[in-house]
Amino acid sequence: MEMKKTVFYIITGEMDRARMALMVARRSAEFKRFQDVKVILQGPSEKLLLDENPEIKDNIDFLIKNHNIDSACKFIAEQMNISDPIIKRGVELKPGGERLAALVNDDYVPLVF
């Protein structure tokens, strides 16, 4: 069976749900459950990129190091005034909807949280 590519589209404001999505994305990438794993953060979940909670930071660090985080939404980051720290963290800011469409059009299956 051919493995699929997936994009975790994390947009929830429920931080427990967003943290779970990050953990599942990390484990999916780490254990090669899909051909490729990408993550897009949009909305309140973008704040997780700056969270100092050790579990969250560890998952984010892994996903950044392994090039799994595609982007965070530029428009929302600017609205929340967190663009600079996100960029310093090593995450690109791009239009969230455009990135989601590009990945879906490249045969990524979206998992939405």
C-alpha positions in Angstrom: 0.0 0.0 0.0 1.3 3.4 -0.9 1.9 5.8 2.0 0.2 9.1 2.0 1.5 12.6 2.7 -0.3 14.5 5.4 -0.6 18.1 6.6 -1.6 18.8 10.2 -3.6 22.0 9.9 -3.7 23.2 13.5 -6.2 26.1 14.0 -7.9 25.4 17.2 -8.0 27.8 20.2 -8.4 24.9 22.5 -4.8 24.5 23.7 -5.3 20.9 24.9 -6.4 19.9 21.5 -3.6 21.9 19.8 -1.0 20.3 22.1 -2.4 16.8 21.2 -2.2 17.7 17.5 1.5 18.7 17.9 2.3 15.4 19.7 0.5 13.3 17.1 2.3 15.2 14.3 5.7 14.7 16.0 5.1 11.0 16.5 3.8 10.6 13.0 7.0 12.2 11.6 9.3 10.4 14.1 7.9 7.0 13.4 7.4 7.5 9.7 3.7 6.8 9.7 3.3 8.8 6.5 5.4 9.4 3.5 5.7 13.0 4.7 4.3 15.1 7.5 3.9 18.9 7.4 2.3 21.2 10.0 0.6 24.6 9.4 -0.3 26.6 12.5 -2.9 29.2 12.1 -4.8 31.3 14.6 -4.4 30.9 18.4 -2.3 27.7 17.9 0.5 29.9 16.6 1.3 30.9 20.2 2.4 27.3 20.8 5.6 28.1 18.8 6.6 30.4 21.7 5.4 28.3 24.6 8.0 27.4 27.1 6.2 24.3 28.5 8.9 21.6 28.1 6.6 19.0 26.4 5.4 21.6 23.9 8.8 23.0 23.3 10.3 19.6 22.7 7.6 18.7 20.1 8.0 22.1 18.4 11.9 21.7 18.4 11.6 18.3 16.9 9.2 19.4 14.2 11.4 22.5 13.3 14.6 20.5 13.3 13.1 17.9 11.0 11.5 20.4 8.6 8.0 19.3 9.4 6.6 22.7 10.2 5.6 24.2 6.9 4.6 27.6 8.2 2.5 29.8 10.5 0.0 32.2 9.2 1.6 35.5 8.4 -1.7 37.6 8.7 -2.6 36.1 12.2 1.0 36.4 13.5 1.0 40.1 12.5 -2.4 40.6 14.2 -1.2 39.0 17.4 2.1 40.9 17.2 4.2 37.7 17.4 5.8 37.7 13.9 9.4 38.5 15.0 9.6 35.8 17.7 8.1 33.2 15.4 10.6 34.0 12.6 13.5 33.9 15.2 12.2 30.5 16.2 12.9 29.3 12.7 9.4 29.1 11.3 8.4 30.8 8.1 5.3 33.1 8.0 3.1 32.5 4.9 -0.6 32.9 4.1 -2.2 29.9 5.9 -5.0 29.3 3.3 -2.6 29.5 0.4 -0.2 27.0 2.0 -3.0 24.6 2.9 -4.3 24.8 -0.7 -0.8 24.2 -2.1 -0.2 21.1 0.0 -3.6 19.7 -0.7 -3.0 20.3 -4.4 0.3 18.4 -4.0 -1.7 15.3 -2.7 -1.3 16.0 1.1 -4.2 14.7 3.1 -5.3 17.4 5.6 -5.8 16.5 9.2 -7.6 19.4 10.9 -7.4 20.2 14.6 
